[in-house]
C-alpha cells in the first residue's frame, strides 16, 4: 500500500484514497483499516520513505572507497525513485510535520565527502554544502527521468557519471 501511495503521490499529491487502494489492488476499506485517514497514510509513507533513503547508509562500509560508497548510496536512492520524488518534489509539503527532519543536514554524506576530498577524489575547493546538494539534485533528476523514458539502470549510470565528474578537480 505504501508503494502504491508513493507511486501516485510522487506525481500527484492530490491523488485520493480510492486511487491508492486501486493501485495497491486492495479495497478502500482495507486501506482505511491500516490508515485511518489521508494524514495517517502521508505520515506512514513519510517515515517509511525516510527509512528507505537513510537505510542506504553511505557510511555503512567505512573501509570502502568513499566515492564507491557515494555511488552505492546514489544507486540505492534511484531504486526508490518514487519515494525520493515524494519526499522532495515540494519543499514545503512536510513543513510542520513532526516526522520531517528539523534540519537539512546530510550527516551521513559529510564523512564520505571529507574522506573523498582527503583522497583527492573531490576537488579541495568544492564545499560540502555544494557536494551534498549536487548529490541530491543528481539523485532527484535520475529518479525523475527513470520514471519516464530512460531505463533506471541508464539513469543510475548517468547520475554516477555526472556526480563523479562534477566533483573531480
N, C-alpha and C positions, 0 to 999 in steps of 0.2 A: 504494500500500500504506500509505503514511503517512496519507493522507486517511482511509482505512478505519479505521486504528487510532485516529486522532483522533476520528472519529465514534462509535466504540464506547466507547473509554476515557473520553470526555467524560461518558458516562452510567454506565458500569460498568467500573471499572478492573480488575475481575477477569475481564473477557471473555477467553476463551482464544485462542490462536493460530489454531485452526481457525475460529472465528467471524470473526476478522480476515481470514483467507485467503478465506473465503466472501464477505465484504463487498467485498473487493478483486477478487473474481472471478478469483482465481489459486488454484493448488493449494497445499496446505500445504507441500509440498516446495519450491515456488518461493519461498514466504515464507521458509522456512529457508535457502534459498540466499543470500538477501540479508541475513538477520538470524539469526545462529546460535542465539539464544535470546531469551526474553522481554526480558531486561535490555538486550540489544543493540537491540531494537526500541524499548523505552522511551527509551533514550539517544538514538537517532536521531530519534525524534519530539520529544523534549525540545529538542534542538538546533535542529531544523528549525522547531519552533513558536516558539521564542525569536527565531530569524532572521526569521520572518514578522512577528512582532509588532514587532521592532525595525526591520524593513525599512520599516515605515511611519513613517520618521523624522520626528518632529514638527518638527525644526529644518531640514529639507531646503530650505525656501524662506524664507530669513531676511528677505526683503523683504515677505513675505506678512503680512497682518493676523494677529496672534498667535491671536486667537480662531478665525479661519478655519482656521489651521493645526491648532489643537487639535481643531476639528470634523473636519477631514480625517483626522486620526490616529484619532479616535474611530470614524468611519465605517469606516476601513480595518480596525480591530480587530474590529468587528462582522462584517465579511465573513469573518473567520477564526474565527467564534464557537466552533466545536468545539475549536479549538486553545486558545483563551482559557480555556474551561471545563476542558480537560485540564490546562492549566498551573496554574490557580488554584482548582480545586474543593476540593482538600485541601492546606492549607498545609504539612503535614508530608510530603507524598508524595515530595518530592525531597530531603529532608534528608539531607545527607551525599553527595549525588550531585555529583561534580566538575563536571558540566555546568551545574549550577544556580548562578546568580549568588550570590556570597557576601553581598552586601548587598541591601537592598530599595529602594535609591535609584532614582529615575526621573530621572536626569540630563538626559535629552532633554527632559523637560517643564519643568524648572526655568527655563531661559532664556525659554521661551514664557510661562510664568506670570508671570515678572518683567516681561516686556515688556507683557503684557496688563494687569498691575497699573499700570505706569507710564502706560499709555494710558487708564486709568480703566475698563477692561472688567471688572476683578476688584476687588472692594472691598478697600481698603487693610488692613482688619482680618482678612482671611482669610489664614492662614499657608499657605505652600506645601505643607506636610505634609497639611493638610486638603484643599486643592485636588487634590493628586496622588491621595490615597486616594479622594476622591469621584469623580475622573475614572475610576479603575479600577473602582470599585464600580458606576458607571453603565455602563461597558463590559461588565462581567460580567453585570449584570442584563439588558442588551439582548441579549447573547449567549444567555442562558438563555431569555428569552421568545421570541426569534426562532427557537429550536429547537422551539417549541411552536406555539401557535395564532396568534401575532402575526407577520405578514409582516416579513421582515428590513428592508425599507425603512421600515416604520412604526416598528419598534423603534429604528432608527437615528435617525429624526426625533424620537422621544420622548426618546432619550438626549441628543441635541444640545440640545433644548429644556430638558430638566432640568438639564443641566450649565450651560448659559449663564445660565439664570435663577437658579440657586443661587449663581453667582459674582458676580452684579450687586450693587451696593451699595444 
